[in-house]
Amino acid sequence: MGRQDDAALSVREVPADEAPMALLMLADPSEEKIRAYLPGSRCFVGSSDGSDVAACVVLPRDAGTYELMSISVRPDRQQRGHGTALLKWVLAFFGRLGARRMEVGTGTFGHQLAFYQRQGFRVARIDRDFFVDNYPEPIFEDGIRHLDMLRLVREYA
């Protein structure tokens, strides 16, 4: 169980051109990729105690389907529930817009996978060699190289 933070998370939408790049790069190390999916996306920033601590980007895919492209929390504010609070807020926001499903891609292991599964996301497919084919530098976590991407889906009721 992570530490609890007494401060509530306040979420606001920001224009894509004002997206907090340094924060988003904590989740996706490719600024080029982030800049490619920002146009047409919706960007949300979570603040606590007067500072921006979390951010995420959601891209509409087709009628009722959205993809969570990136979600991150400042390292010094992780394990305090900010990521969960932001994800729940975003899921509810798109639910009110009539979303039928939210999709996300993540590595095949690590804390991110458990994070999404705790919020009801389920594995839909595997994109083999995604991180090998789409990133110029290898991406490691806990000494293990990410190779494949799991595509997760959360259906709305």
N, C-alpha and C positions, 0 to 999 in steps of 0.2 A: 504494500500500500504506500503510495507516495505521500509526501507532505501535503497538508492542506493549507490553502491560502485564504485568509479571511476576506480579501478584497474581491468583490464581484467583477466579472468580466463585462465590459461594455463593448458591444460590437457595432461597427459602422461600415457602410460600403464606401469605397474610395474609387475614383476613376482609375482605369487600368494604367494610365500614364503616371499615376502617383503611387503605384504599388511599391511597397517597401522591399526593394530588390535584395538587400542584404539579408533580410528575414526570410524571404522566399528561397534564397539560395541555400539555406540550411536544410531544406527538403529536396531540392533539385540543384546539383552542383553546376548545371549548365545555364549560364545567363542567356545564352543564345536560344536555348529551348524555351526558357521562361518568356523571353521577349516574343517568341513565335506564337505562343498560345495566349498571351495577354490580350491582344486585340480580339474583341468579341466575347471576352470572358467577363465575369463579375468578380471583383476583388473585395474581400472583407478583412478588416483589421480589428483585433481585439485589444482593448486597453484595460489596464488595471493600475490603480494608484497614479493615474495621470501619465503613464507611459505605454507605448505600443509594445505588447508582449507576444502577440500571435498574429498570424495572417494566413489567409487561404485564397485560392483562386478556383472558381467553378466555371466550366465551359459548357454551354448548352450544346447538346448533340442532335437530338431530333425531338419530335413532339413528346414531351413528358420525360425525356431522358437527359440527365446532366452528368458531367464527369468532374469529379474533384481532382484537379490537376496538381494541386500543391497545398499542403498545410504544414505549418511550422510554428514552433514556440521558441522564443529566445532561450539559449542554454541556461542562463541563470534563473529562469522562471519555469523550467520544466519540472515535471513531477508534482505539480500543484493544482492540476485539474484544468488548466487554461485550454489545452488542446481539446480535451473532452467537451468543455463548455462551448468552445467555438464550433466544433463539429456538430454538437446537438443543436446549436442556434442555426447553423447553416442548413441542416437537415429539415428543421421546422420551417425555416424561411421558404425553402423550395417546395416543401409540402403544401404550404399555403398557396403557392403559385400553381399547384396542380401536378407536381412531379409524380411520375409513376415509378421511376427508378433513379438511383444515384450509383454511378460507377466510379471505381478508383483502381489504379494500378500501383502495385508495391512489390517489394522483393519477396522472395519465397521463405524468408526467415527474418527474425528480429522483432523488436518491440513494436514497429509500425503494423505488422500483420496482426498481432494480438490487439492493438489499439482499435483497428477497424472491426475485427471480429466481435469485440465487446459491444460495438454499436450496431450489430446485426448484419454486417456485411458477410457475404458468403462467396467462396471461390466459384467463379464461372468458367475460367479457362486459364491456360498457361501460355504466355508468349515466350517461346524458347529463345535464348540468346539475346533477349531484348537489350540488356545492359551492355552486352558485348558489341552489338551491331549499332547502337544509338549513342554511345558515349565514347569520346576519343581516349579517355583515361579509365582504367579499371576503377570500380567503386567497391570498397571494402567496408565491412562492418564486423567488428569483433574478430578481425583477422581472416574472415571468409569473404571471398569475392562474390559479389552479386552477378549472376549470369541471367537467370530467367525472371520474368515479371509475372506475378499473379494478377489476374484481372478479377476484382471483387465487385459484387453487386449487392445493393440493398434495395429491396422492393418496398414501395409504400403500400399501405393497406388500402 
